[in-house]
């Protein structure tokens, strides 16, 4: 036979230890306040059991009601804490109502029939089954915990409810002449012992649930942190792109000023050369003076056009293609180099005088002038530059051949980059910025044209400009780009 007081001491120790554990856990994880209900419920059970241990063989009626009421209060707090922990409806009013009915019924039972313990056991069983059924309902509704853990916990609660029913059945089936005491005796110790085991099993289930919840919270925080890191990286990338775009815009502005400065030098050189010639000829040659003045006018017109072109706000508006007769273009180019005093060094060859191209006339003139200027700069003064123009399968081809210093084979792929000058060009005394061919490539991109530099035999360079001849080809390509 089990000793009742020994079992009660074990139950008290178990409930007190578990209450302490849940109190510590609730302080460590303040976000899970429902752990405080577990600690409070087990503390109430421990208090009720301690009063049972301290009571005498003939305790007063209020004492019997008090220690049993504390145990039932502990069960209500456990049910409340479980519902809160699982995020389920709590139905606190049911627990409060049952508790009030329980206290009132036990108070009446102890007063009217002090020695009838069976009546009080039956009412306690009913209370236990109702409260634990509510706990089982919360577990069945829950989806935050794994199904296996929830059903194990339900099984633990079902075991205690079954034990309570068995105790009631045993009391009900006792002989009518059985002399029962006013309080629990050693014959009821098995029920309290299994109650202790129940608390241990329930504690383990709740602890596993708490661990699962904390793990889930940690995963959520990690995912949130990962998302925040990704979002920060995205924002950093956007900021980097914005800064890069701003840097590119500033570089574009600087580039504009460099290219503009480079392109403005040519008409200014014509003006300076014309002024020098007027100063030399004076009134001796009125025709020459008129010719130089006309050249100044044309150079100024070109300079004004270049300024308008470079300060245009809309890039598309700055490109104005039209039908350009190649004979007229070559005549303008001849006049240009005549005004700079280099017409004798440039030999033009036009295969078909009726040939015309759809292009922006100012841009096309600048493209060809830049290439020819480059050829003249790095060619001996006694070596002419040949400019040949012809048609090749709906493509205009302009070849500029010189007998100059050429381009090192290892540096061909770098020619045309901004500020780049070939190593052999740097060795000469010729001044340069490395922007002429760069500007040429930029202007050719409007026309969907290309510039290719190749050796001109054993000495010099052959620069080949290719442009679409017809408007439909050029416009289609421009719109597609």
C-alpha positions in Angstrom: 0.0 0.0 0.0 1.3 3.5 -1.0 1.7 6.0 1.7 -0.4 9.1 1.0 1.8 11.7 2.7 4.9 10.4 0.8 3.1 10.7 -2.5 1.9 14.2 -1.5 5.5 15.2 -0.8 6.6 14.0 -4.2 3.8 15.8 -5.8 4.6 19.0 -3.9 8.3 18.8 -5.0 7.3 18.2 -8.6 4.8 21.0 -8.8 7.2 23.5 -7.0 10.1 22.6 -9.3 8.0 23.0 -12.4 6.6 26.3 -11.2 10.1 27.6 -10.7 11.2 26.5 -14.2 8.3 28.2 -15.9 8.9 31.4 -13.8 12.5 31.5 -15.0 11.5 30.8 -18.6 8.9 33.5 -18.5 11.5 36.0 -17.3 14.0 34.9 -20.0 11.5 35.2 -22.8 9.2 38.1 -22.0 7.5 37.8 -25.3 5.9 34.6 -24.2 3.9 35.9 -21.2 1.6 32.9 -21.2 4.5 31.0 -19.4 3.5 33.0 -16.3 0.2 31.3 -16.3 1.9 27.9 -16.2 4.1 29.1 -13.3 1.1 30.5 -11.4 -1.0 27.4 -12.0 1.7 25.0 -10.7 2.3 27.3 -7.8 -1.4 27.2 -6.8 -1.3 23.3 -7.1 1.9 23.2 -4.9 0.2 25.5 -2.4 -2.9 23.2 -2.3 -0.8 20.1 -1.9 1.3 21.7 0.9 -1.9 22.4 2.8 -3.0 18.8 2.4 0.3 17.7 3.9 0.0 20.0 6.9 -3.7 19.3 7.7 -4.5 17.0 10.6 -6.7 13.9 10.7 -9.8 16.1 11.4 -9.3 19.3 9.3 -12.1 21.9 9.4 -14.5 22.1 6.5 -13.1 25.4 5.2 -9.6 23.9 5.2 -10.8 21.0 3.0 -12.5 23.4 0.6 -9.4 25.7 0.5 -6.7 23.3 -0.4 -8.9 21.6 -3.1 -9.9 25.0 -4.5 -6.3 26.0 -4.9 -5.6 22.8 -6.9 -8.6 23.5 -9.1 -7.5 27.1 -9.5 -4.1 25.8 -10.7 -5.8 23.6 -13.3 -7.8 26.7 -14.6 -4.6 28.7 -14.9 -2.9 25.9 -16.8 -5.9 25.7 -19.2 -5.8 29.5 -19.6 -2.0 29.5 -20.2 -2.3 26.7 -22.8 -5.0 28.5 -24.7 -3.0 31.7 -24.7 0.1 29.9 -25.8 -1.6 28.3 -28.7 -3.5 31.4 -29.7 -6.9 29.7 -29.2 -10.1 31.1 -27.7 -9.8 31.1 -24.0 -13.3 30.9 -22.7 -12.1 32.2 -19.3 -15.7 32.7 -18.2 -16.3 28.9 -18.3 -13.4 28.3 -15.9 -14.4 31.1 -13.6 -18.0 29.9 -13.5 -17.0 26.3 -12.8 -14.6 27.4 -10.1 -17.4 29.4 -8.4 -19.8 26.4 -8.7 -17.1 24.1 -7.4 -16.4 26.2 -4.3 -20.1 26.6 -3.5 -20.8 22.9 -4.0 -17.9 21.8 -1.8 -18.8 24.3 0.8 -22.3 22.9 1.0 -21.2 19.3 0.8 -18.7 19.7 3.7 -21.3 21.5 5.8 -24.2 19.1 5.1 -22.4 15.8 4.9 -18.9 16.2 6.2 -18.0 12.5 6.0 -19.2 11.9 2.4 -16.0 12.1 0.4 -17.4 10.3 -2.6 -19.7 13.2 -3.4 -16.8 15.6 -3.4 -14.7 13.2 -5.6 -17.5 13.0 -8.2 -17.8 16.7 -8.4 -14.0 17.1 -8.7 -14.0 14.5 -11.5 -16.6 16.5 -13.4 -14.6 19.7 -12.9 -11.4 18.0 -14.1 -13.0 16.4 -17.2 -14.6 19.8 -18.3 -11.4 21.8 -17.9 -9.2 19.2 -19.5 -11.7 18.8 -22.4 -11.3 22.5 -23.1 -7.5 22.0 -23.1 -7.9 19.1 -25.6 -10.1 21.3 -27.8 -7.5 24.0 -27.9 -4.9 21.4 -28.9 -7.0 20.0 -31.7 -7.7 23.4 -33.1 -4.1 24.4 -33.1 -1.9 24.4 -36.2 1.3 26.0 -34.8 2.6 22.8 -33.2 3.3 19.5 -34.9 0.4 17.0 -35.0 2.3 14.3 -33.2 3.2 16.5 -30.3 -0.4 17.8 -30.0 -1.9 14.3 -30.0 0.6 13.1 -27.4 -0.4 15.9 -25.1 -4.1 15.1 -25.7 -3.3 11.5 -24.8 -1.7 12.6 -21.5 -4.7 14.7 -20.7 -7.0 11.8 -21.6 -5.1 9.5 -19.3 -5.7 11.9 -16.3 -9.4 12.2 -17.2 -9.6 8.4 -17.3 -7.9 8.1 -14.0 -10.3 10.6 -12.5 -13.3 8.6 -13.8 -11.8 5.4 -12.4 -11.4 6.9 -9.0 -15.1 8.0 -9.1 -16.2 4.6 -10.2 -14.2 3.0 -7.4 -15.8 5.3 -4.8 -19.2 4.6 -6.3 -18.8 0.9 -6.2 -17.7 0.7 -2.5 -19.9 -1.3 -0.2 -22.6 0.7 1.5 -21.2 -0.2 4.9 -17.7 1.0 4.0 -16.5 3.4 6.6 -14.9 6.3 4.6 -12.9 9.1 6.2 -13.7 12.8 5.6 -10.4 13.2 3.6 -8.4 11.1 1.2 -6.7 8.1 2.6 -3.8 5.8 1.6 -6.2 3.9 -0.7 -6.4 7.1 -2.8 -2.6 7.5 -3.0 -2.4 5.8 -6.5 -4.5 8.6 -7.9 -2.2 11.3 -6.6 0.8 9.3 -7.7 -0.5 9.1 -11.3 -1.3 12.8 -11.0 2.4 13.4 -10.3 3.3 11.4 -13.3 0.7 13.3 -15.3 2.3 16.6 -14.3 5.8 15.3 -15.4 4.4 14.2 -18.8 2.5 17.4 -19.3 5.5 19.4 -18.4 7.6 17.6 -21.0 5.0 18.2 -23.6 4.7 21.9 -22.8 8.4 22.2 -22.8 8.7 20.6 -26.3 5.9 23.0 -27.4 7.8 26.0 -26.0 11.0 24.9 -27.7 9.2 24.5 -31.0 7.7 27.9 -30.6 11.0 29.5 -29.8 12.6 27.7 -32.7 9.8 29.0 -35.0 10.3 32.5 -33.7 14.0 32.3 -34.3 13.5 31.1 -37.8 11.0 33.9 -38.5 13.5 36.5 -37.1 16.3 34.9 -39.2 14.1 35.1 -42.3 13.1 38.7 -41.4 16.8 39.5 -40.9 17.7 37.8 -44.2 15.0 39.7 -46.0 16.2 43.0 -44.4 19.8 42.2 -45.5 18.6 41.4 -49.0 16.5 44.6 -49.0 19.4 46.7 -47.7 21.6 45.2 -50.4 19.0 46.0 -53.0 18.8 49.6 -51.8 22.6 49.8 -51.7 22.7 48.5 -55.3 20.1 51.1 -56.3 22.1 53.8 -54.5 25.3 52.6 -56.2 23.5 52.6 -59.6 22.2 56.1 -58.8 25.7 57.3 -57.9 27.2 55.6 -60.9 24.6 57.3 -63.1 25.4 60.6 -61.5 29.1 60.0 -62.0 28.4 59.0 -65.6 26.4 62.2 -66.1 29.2 64.3 -64.7 31.7 62.5 -66.9 29.4 63.0 -69.8 29.3 66.7 -69.1 33.1 66.8 -68.9 33.3 64.7 -72.1 31.0 67.1 -73.8 33.3 70.0 -72.9 36.4 68.2 -74.1 34.7 67.1 -77.4 33.2 70.5 -77.9 36.6 72.1 -77.3 38.2 69.7 -79.8 35.6 70.3 -82.5 35.6 74.1 -82.1 39.4 74.3 -82.8 38.9 73.5 -86.5 36.7 76.4 -87.5 38.7 78.7 -85.2 41.9 77.6 -86.9 40.3 78.4 -90.3 39.3 81.9 -89.0 42.9 82.4 -87.6 44.4 81.3 -90.9 42.1 83.5 -92.9 42.9 86.5 -90.8 46.7 85.8 -91.2 46.3 85.6 -94.9 44.3 88.9 -95.1 47.0 90.5 -93.0 49.6 89.4 -95.5 47.7 90.2 -98.7 46.0 93.4 -97.5 44.8 95.5 -100.4 47.1 93.8 -102.9 44.6 91.1 -103.7 40.9 92.1 -103.3 39.7 88.8 -104.6 41.8 86.9 -102.1 40.5 89.1 -99.4 36.9 88.5 -100.4 37.7 84.8 -100.5 39.2 84.8 -97.0 36.3 86.8 -95.7 33.8 84.3 -97.2 35.8 81.6 -95.6 35.6 83.3 -92.2 31.9 83.6 -92.7 31.6 79.9 -93.5 33.8 79.0 -90.5 31.7 81.1 -88.2 28.5 79.5 -89.6 30.0 76.1 -88.9 31.1 77.1 -85.4 27.6 78.4 -84.6 26.1 75.1 -85.9 28.5 73.2 -83.8 27.5 75.2 -80.7 23.8 74.7 -81.4 24.5 71.0 -81.9 26.5 70.5 -78.7 24.1 72.4 -76.5 21.0 70.7 -77.8 18.9 69.4 -74.8 17.3 66.6 -76.8 19.8 64.1 -78.2 17.4 63.0 -80.9 16.9 66.6 -82.0 20.6 67.0 -82.4 20.6 64.4 -85.2 19.0 65.9 -88.3 19.6 63.6 -91.4 18.9 64.6 -94.9 20.0 63.7 -98.5 23.6 64.8 -98.9 25.2 64.7 -102.4 28.7 63.4 -102.1 30.0 65.9 -104.7 28.8 68.8 -102.6 30.3 67.2 -99.5 33.7 66.7 -101.2 33.6 70.4 -102.4 33.0 71.6 -98.9 35.8 69.4 -97.5 38.2 70.7 -100.2 37.3 74.3 -99.3 37.8 73.5 -95.6 41.3 72.3 -96.2 42.0 75.1 -98.6 41.1 77.5 -95.8 43.6 75.8 -93.5 46.3 75.8 -96.1 46.4 72.0 -96.5 44.4 71.5 -99.7 47.5 70.5 -101.7 48.1 67.6 -99.3 44.6 66.1 -99.6 43.6 64.3 -102.8 39.9 63.5 -103.2 38.6 60.7 -105.5 34.8 60.4 -106.0 33.9 57.3 -108.0 30.3 58.5 -108.8 29.6 62.2 -108.9 25.8 61.5 -108.6 26.3 59.4 -105.4 24.3 60.7 -102.4 23.9 59.6 -98.8 21.2 60.0 -96.2 23.0 61.6 -93.2 23.4 64.6 -91.0 25.6 66.9 -93.2 27.3 68.7 -90.3 28.0 65.4 -88.5 29.2 63.7 -91.6 31.6 66.6 -92.5 33.0 66.5 -88.9 33.5 62.8 -89.1 35.5 63.0 -92.4 37.4 66.1 -91.3 38.5 64.4 -88.0 39.8 61.4 -89.9 41.6 63.4 -92.5 43.1 65.8 -89.9 44.4 62.8 -88.0 46.0 61.4 -91.2 47.6 64.8 -92.0 48.9 65.3 -88.5 50.9 62.0 -88.4 52.0 62.0 -92.1 55.2 63.7 -93.5 54.4 67.0 -95.0 55.5 65.8 -98.5 53.2 62.7 -98.4 49.7 63.3 -99.6 46.5 61.9 -98.0 44.1 60.1 -100.5 40.4 60.2 -99.8 38.4 57.8 -102.0 34.6 57.6 -101.9 32.5 54.8 -103.5 29.4 52.6 -103.1 29.5 49.0 -101.9 26.2 47.2 -101.7 24.0 50.0 -100.4 26.8 51.2 -98.2 28.9 54.4 -98.6 32.6 53.7 -98.2 35.0 56.6 -97.5 38.7 55.5 -97.4 41.3 57.8 -96.0 44.8 56.5 -96.8 48.0 58.1 -95.5 51.7 57.2 -95.5 52.3 58.3 -91.9 53.7 56.7 -88.8 50.9 54.0 -88.7 49.5 52.4 -85.6 51.3 49.6 -83.6 49.5 46.3 -84.2 49.1 45.7 -80.4 47.3 49.0 -80.0 44.7 48.8 -82.8 41.9 47.7 -80.5 42.4 50.7 -78.2 42.3 53.4 -80.9 39.1 55.5 -80.6 39.0 55.2 -76.8 38.7 58.5 -75.0 42.1 60.2 -74.4 44.0 57.3 -75.8 46.9 58.1 -78.1 49.2 55.4 -79.7 52.6 55.0 -78.2 54.4 56.1 -81.4 52.1 59.3 -81.5 53.3 60.2 -78.1 56.9 60.0 -79.2 56.2 62.7 -81.8 56.1 66.4 -81.1 52.5 66.6 -82.4 50.0 67.9 -79.8 46.8 65.9 -79.3 44.0 65.1 -76.8 43.0 61.6 -78.0 39.4 62.9 -78.6 39.3 63.2 -82.4 38.6 59.6 -83.2 36.5 59.2 -80.0 34.2 62.0 -81.2 34.1 60.4 -84.7 32.9 57.1 -83.2 30.2 59.0 -81.2 28.9 60.8 -84.3 29.0 57.6 -86.4 26.8 55.9 -83.8 24.0 58.2 -84.9 24.3 57.0 -88.4 24.8 53.3 -87.5 28.1 53.6 -89.2 31.6 52.3 -88.4 35.2 53.2 -88.6 37.9 50.7 -89.1 41.6 51.3 -89.0 44.0 49.0 -90.9 47.6 49.2 -92.0 48.1 50.9 -95.4 50.6 48.4 -96.8 54.0 48.7 -95.2 53.6 52.3 -94.1 50.8 54.4 -92.9 47.1 53.7 -92.1 43.9 53.2 -94.0 40.8 54.5 -92.2 37.6 53.1 -93.6 34.3 54.8 -92.9 31.1 52.8 -93.7 27.6 54.4 -93.7 24.2 53.1 -94.9 23.3 54.9 -98.1 19.5 55.0 -98.0 17.1 56.6 -95.7 14.9 53.5 -95.2 17.9 51.5 -94.0 19.2 54.2 -91.7 15.8 55.2 -90.2 14.8 51.5 -89.6 18.1 50.9 -87.8 17.8 54.2 -85.8 14.3 53.3 -84.6 15.3 49.7 -83.8 18.2 51.0 -81.7 
